[in-house]
Amino acid sequence: MTAPPTAVAAPRPEHPQDPQDPQDPAVREEAEVPPTVEAREAPGQPSAEPPADLPVDEAHTARLYREHLAAGRAVLGEVLGGMVETASEGAWVHTADGRRYLDFGGYGVFILGHRHPAVTAAVHRQIDAHPLATRVFLEPVAARAAAALAAHTPLGLDRVHFVNSGAEATEAGLKLARAHGRTALVSTVGGYHGKTLGALSATANPTYQDPFRPLLPDSSAVPYGDREALADVLARFGERACVIVEPVQGEGGVRIPPPGYLADVGRLCRTHGAFLIVDEIQTGLGRLGSWWGVDTEHVRPDVLLVGKGLSGGVVPVAAMVATDEAYAPFSRDPYLHTSTFAASPLACAAALAAVETTEREDVPGRARALGLRLLHGVRTACTPYTGGLVREVRGRGLLVGLEFAAEQAVGELILELVGRGVLVNHSLNAGRVLRLTPPAVVTDEELRLFLTTLSEALHAVAARIG
């Protein structure tokens, strides 16, 4: 992870003031979000019950990071206050010193919150029964998880290929396209699809690409949202093209395309015979207020990439979902693209529970209603600084971005929020954008707490850097 652009250690969290209800009538009239995890203590304050069973030495953990993991990651941990996370539930993360933090970050993974009871129960049952398969016989949990996921994907996307991470899902999609002879890769500027070699070829950011060149040949990137630029590239590549695009760019800074853009991408791919991959790793499973980002424009790609929320916030798992026609090469030869731990019973138990919970609790509807209130509240908090410190607030569902005039402001605000007991994310492909991806289980009280803390943090940052 790239460190926020600052080198000032975060202060220990303070007790945020009790927030007030939003004043705007439209906010009060929004559908109430039923609470699932009650906030019992203010963020950053000692928990009523210690979250860890065994004592954790923060300095020792940092030393182990420096010696055996990544020295740069250890430095970043120290910049953020030296906290060591040890437990979590709902919208909260606990640290070894007994404090807890309201998690509005998580890089899009925790749409169901941390340790959702239905997901953890399913995982516990699977651990007790059969966590990993021999891959000799058929295995029922993977089959049921695939059927459950396919029941909610766009019509015709019925073939599910489970993997262990979003980048692996991208790799599977790119390999499937190449099996059809689609070797000219077309991505978008600012798009993010992972950092493994093939996925990195589609992640058009020189910071991550340049150290590993040469990447896949015949790879190009067009401006996101630019229909004409895509049309020009497809006219050149024709049926050799494989287009990969996000419904909303997450790591690109929560960039929302013009209305009709995704539909035009689908139309252009059909016209030129191009293979279309839609990356919903961050945007899918309700994050944008609908099951999938493509739903609003009725786009059916050849391949849909799923991840992050598919884990239920418990066990890493992702998937490539394809049409029958697109999946044919993998369907004919089940050994053409495989992985030892892909579609493990343990991971698929989490995926099945996540999909069932998303449907049962209407997570897309919750994200839509909560997202409207969050976006309104964030814009209200940023209003005094708009045109100066803050350039724009934009979002869809529970994916919200705050764009600042300078990268320094993002780093300063992240540290200020951490110091006040709130976690947020920066954006890997947009250094001036702070990103919010809260869980759909956030309660009214937690939302008010976040907005009050954000207002206080913005005031502090503006006082320091203007």
MARKOLDREN-195279 format. One record per residue (C-alpha): residue in one letter; x, y, z. Coordinates in steps of 0.1 Angstrom, whole numbers, padded with zeros to 4 digits, always signed. Example, Ala and Ser with C-alpha at 12.3 -4.5 7.8 and 13.67 -1.06 7.14 Angstrom:
% MARKOLDREN-195279
A+0123-0045+0078
S+0137-0011+0071
***
This chain:
% MARKOLDREN-195279
M+0000+0000+0000
T+0013+0035-0008
A+0017+0056+0023
P-0003+0087+0027
P+0018+0118+0017
T+0029+0128+0051
A+0053+0118+0078
V+0038+0131+0110
A+0028+0105+0135
A-0009+0103+0143
P-0019+0113+0179
R-0037+0088+0201
P-0074+0089+0195
E-0095+0115+0214
H-0131+0112+0224
P-0153+0127+0197
Q-0181+0149+0207
D-0216+0135+0206
P-0229+0143+0171
Q-0262+0159+0164
D-0289+0147+0140
P-0287+0159+0104
Q-0308+0190+0099
D-0318+0186+0062
P-0354+0173+0058
A-0344+0151+0029
V-0319+0133+0051
R-0345+0128+0078
E-0369+0114+0053
E-0345+0088+0039
A-0352+0052+0047
E-0340+0044+0082
V-0311+0020+0082
P-0319-0007+0108
P-0291-0011+0133
T-0273-0043+0135
V-0242-0034+0155
E-0248-0010+0183
A-0220+0015+0191
R-0212+0011+0228
E-0181+0032+0231
A-0167+0062+0213
P-0140+0054+0187
G-0105+0052+0201
Q-0117+0047+0236
P-0110+0015+0256
S-0135-0013+0249
A-0157-0026+0276
E-0142-0061+0269
P-0106-0066+0259
P-0106-0078+0222
A-0075-0100+0224
D-0071-0132+0242
L-0033-0129+0244
P-0012-0098+0250
V+0003-0082+0219
D+0036-0063+0220
E+0032-0034+0195
A+0070-0027+0193
H+0077-0064+0188
T+0051-0066+0160
A+0067-0036+0143
R+0101-0052+0146
L+0088-0085+0130
Y+0074-0064+0101
R+0107-0048+0096
E+0127-0080+0097
H+0103-0105+0080
L+0076-0086+0061
A+0081-0051+0047
A+0102-0024+0063
G+0081+0003+0045
R+0049-0012+0059
A+0064-0010+0094
V+0072+0027+0088
L+0037+0034+0076
G+0023+0017+0107
E+0044+0039+0129
V+0033+0070+0110
L-0003+0060+0117
G+0003+0058+0155
G+0019+0024+0159
M-0015+0006+0165
V-0018-0031+0161
E-0053-0044+0152
T-0064-0076+0169
A-0101-0079+0167
S-0132-0066+0149
E-0170-0067+0147
G-0196-0048+0127
A-0182-0014+0118
W-0154-0015+0144
V-0118-0025+0146
H-0100-0031+0179
T-0064-0025+0187
A-0040-0043+0211
D-0042-0014+0236
G-0080-0018+0240
R-0091+0010+0218
R-0115+0007+0189
Y-0119+0025+0156
L-0149+0032+0133
D-0140+0016+0100
F-0151+0036+0070
G-0123+0022+0049
G-0114-0015+0045
Y-0108-0010+0007
G-0143-0022-0001
V-0141-0056+0016
F-0164-0051+0045
I-0198-0043+0029
L-0213-0068+0055
G-0192-0054+0083
H-0165-0073+0102
R-0173-0109+0112
H-0210-0109+0102
P-0226-0136+0123
A-0241-0156+0094
V-0207-0157+0076
T-0186-0166+0106
A-0211-0193+0116
A-0209-0208+0081
V-0171-0207+0081
H-0170-0223+0116
R-0192-0252+0104
Q-0171-0257+0074
I-0139-0258+0094
D-0154-0284+0116
A-0165-0305+0087
H-0142-0302+0056
P-0122-0270+0051
L-0101-0280+0021
A-0109-0305-0007
T-0088-0332-0024
R-0098-0318-0058
V-0103-0354-0069
F-0141-0357-0062
L-0168-0332-0067
E-0174-0308-0038
P-0209-0296-0029
V-0202-0262-0012
A-0184-0248-0043
A-0214-0260-0064
R-0239-0243-0041
A-0219-0211-0039
A-0216-0209-0077
A-0253-0214-0081
A-0261-0188-0055
L-0238-0162-0071
A-0250-0170-0107
A-0286-0165-0095
H-0278-0128-0089
T-0255-0119-0118
P-0268-0103-0150
L-0288-0127-0173
G-0266-0152-0191
L-0236-0150-0168
D-0239-0184-0153
R-0204-0199-0153
V-0185-0193-0121
H-0147-0197-0117
F-0137-0192-0081
V-0102-0179-0072
N-0086-0164-0041
S-0082-0127-0049
G-0094-0100-0072
A-0061-0099-0091
E-0065-0137-0098
A-0100-0130-0111
T-0086-0105-0135
E-0059-0129-0146
A-0085-0156-0152
G-0106-0132-0173
L-0076-0121-0194
K-0065-0157-0200
L-0101-0166-0210
A-0101-0137-0235
R-0068-0149-0249
A-0082-0184-0253
H-0106-0168-0277
G-0078-0150-0296
R-0084-0116-0279
T-0048-0106-0274
A-0051-0067-0277
L-0058-0055-0241
V-0077-0022-0238
S-0081-0007-0203
T-0088+0028-0190
V-0065+0055-0176
G-0069+0054-0138
G-0084+0019-0138
Y-0072-0006-0112
H-0074-0043-0118
G-0046-0058-0096
K-0008-0060-0096
T+0000-0095-0108
L+0016-0094-0142
G-0014-0097-0165
A-0036-0076-0142
L-0009-0050-0139
S-0009-0046-0177
A-0045-0033-0173
T-0037-0011-0143
A-0026+0019-0162
N-0004+0036-0136
P+0033+0040-0144
T+0042+0040-0107
Y+0032+0003-0105
Q+0039-0007-0141
D+0074+0008-0149
P+0094-0014-0125
F+0081-0046-0142
R+0081-0037-0179
P+0078-0052-0204
L+0042-0062-0196
L+0017-0078-0219
P+0022-0067-0255
D-0005-0049-0274
S-0018-0032-0242
S-0033+0003-0244
A-0053+0026-0221
V-0080+0051-0231
P-0094+0080-0210
Y-0122+0068-0187
G-0156+0079-0199
D-0143+0088-0234
R-0165+0069-0259
E-0148+0083-0290
A-0113+0073-0278
L-0126+0037-0272
A-0142+0036-0306
D-0110+0046-0323
V-0090+0019-0305
L-0116-0008-0312
A-0117+0003-0349
R-0080-0005-0350
F-0080-0038-0330
G-0114-0051-0340
E-0120-0087-0329
R-0085-0090-0313
A-0096-0065-0286
C-0103-0074-0249
V-0118-0044-0231
I-0117-0042-0193
V-0136-0014-0174
E-0150-0006-0140
P-0185+0008-0136
V-0170+0034-0112
Q-0133+0037-0108
G-0125+0030-0071
E-0087+0033-0068
G-0090+0059-0096
G-0106+0083-0072
V-0143+0073-0072
R-0146+0085-0108
I-0182+0082-0120
P-0186+0080-0158
P-0211+0100-0178
P-0246+0085-0180
G-0248+0059-0208
Y-0211+0053-0209
L-0212+0016-0199
A-0241+0010-0223
D-0219+0026-0251
V-0190+0005-0241
G-0211-0026-0244
R-0225-0015-0278
L-0190-0007-0291
C-0177-0041-0281
R-0206-0058-0298
T-0201-0037-0330
H-0164-0045-0332
G-0166-0081-0319
A-0145-0072-0289
F-0144-0093-0256
L-0158-0073-0227
I-0147-0077-0191
V-0164-0056-0164
D-0145-0054-0132
E-0170-0053-0103
I-0144-0065-0076
Q-0150-0033-0056
T-0183-0021-0070
G-0203-0053-0070
L-0225-0071-0044
G-0244-0040-0034
R-0216-0014-0029
L-0231+0010-0054
G-0267+0006-0042
S-0275-0022-0068
W-0263-0057-0070
W-0239-0047-0098
G-0228-0014-0112
V-0238-0026-0147
D-0274-0031-0136
T-0284+0006-0141
E-0275+0004-0178
H-0284-0032-0185
V-0250-0042-0197
R-0242-0079-0201
P-0204-0084-0205
D-0187-0116-0215
V-0170-0117-0181
L-0179-0102-0147
L-0152-0100-0120
V-0163-0104-0084
G-0143-0101-0052
K-0138-0081-0019
G-0174-0084-0005
L-0177-0119-0018
S-0155-0129+0012
G-0182-0117+0036
G-0153-0099+0053
V-0141-0133+0067
V-0123-0155+0041
P-0105-0142+0010
V-0123-0154-0022
A-0131-0139-0056
A-0146-0151-0088
M-0147-0147-0126
V-0183-0152-0139
A-0188-0157-0176
T-0213-0165-0202
D-0215-0201-0216
E-0199-0190-0249
A-0171-0171-0232
Y-0164-0199-0207
A-0163-0227-0232
P-0125-0231-0233
F-0123-0235-0195
S-0155-0257-0195
R-0141-0281-0220
D-0108-0286-0202
P-0111-0282-0164
Y-0072-0283-0161
L-0066-0254-0185
H-0065-0228-0157
T-0064-0241-0122
S-0051-0232-0087
T-0046-0255-0057
F-0067-0235-0033
A-0093-0221-0057
A-0129-0230-0048
S-0119-0244-0014
P-0149-0255+0007
L-0139-0230+0034
A-0138-0200+0010
C-0169-0211-0008
A-0188-0214+0025
A-0180-0178+0032
A-0190-0168-0004
L-0223-0187-0002
A-0231-0171+0032
A-0221-0137+0019
V-0244-0139-0012
E-0273-0153+0009
T-0269-0125+0035
T-0267-0099+0008
E-0300-0110-0005
R-0317-0117+0029
E-0307-0083+0044
D-0312-0063+0011
V-0277-0050+0013
P-0280-0031-0021
G-0311-0013-0008
R-0294-0005+0025
A-0263+0008+0007
R-0285+0030-0016
A-0303+0046+0013
L-0273+0049+0036
G-0252+0061+0007
L-0276+0090+0000
R-0274+0102+0036
L-0236+0097+0038
L-0230+0117+0006
H-0252+0145+0018
G-0235+0146+0051
V-0200+0146+0037
R-0209+0174+0013
T-0223+0194+0041
A-0192+0189+0062
C-0170+0199+0032
T-0191+0230+0022
P-0170+0255+0042
Y-0139+0243+0024
T-0152+0238-0011
G-0133+0258-0037
G-0103+0259-0015
L-0091+0229+0005
V-0118+0206-0011
R-0124+0204-0048
E-0153+0180-0050
V-0173+0153-0032
R-0187+0125-0053
G-0201+0091-0048
R-0226+0064-0055
G-0240+0041-0029
L-0213+0034-0003
L-0184+0044-0024
V-0176+0081-0018
G-0146+0102-0027
L-0134+0135-0013
E-0111+0152-0038
F-0087+0178-0024
A-0066+0205-0039
A-0034+0189-0028
E-0022+0154-0018
Q-0009+0168+0015
A-0045+0174+0026
V-0054+0137+0021
G-0025+0125+0043
E-0032+0151+0069
L-0069+0142+0070
I-0062+0105+0072
L-0039+0110+0102
E-0064+0134+0119
L-0092+0109+0115
V-0071+0081+0128
G-0062+0102+0158
R-0099+0107+0164
G-0107+0070+0160
V-0119+0067+0124
L-0104+0047+0096
V-0106+0058+0059
N-0086+0050+0027
H-0065+0069+0002
S-0068+0060-0035
L-0039+0042-0051
N-0044+0058-0085
A-0055+0092-0073
G-0034+0108-0046
R-0057+0137-0040
V-0087+0116-0033
L-0097+0102+0001
R-0121+0073-0003
L-0149+0060+0019
T-0162+0025+0017
P-0182+0019+0049
P-0202-0012+0057
A-0239-0014+0050
V-0244-0023+0086
V-0235+0012+0099
T-0261+0024+0123
D-0277+0059+0125
E-0256+0066+0156
E-0224+0055+0139
L-0232+0076+0108
R-0237+0107+0129
L-0205+0100+0148
F-0185+0097+0116
L-0199+0130+0101
T-0192+0149+0133
T-0157+0135+0135
L-0151+0143+0098
S-0163+0179+0104
E-0139+0183+0134
A-0110+0167+0114
L-0116+0189+0084
H-0116+0220+0106
A-0082+0210+0122
V-0066+0203+0088
A-0078+0235+0073
A-0064+0254+0103
R-0030+0239+0097
I-0027+0240+0059
G-0055+0262+0047
***
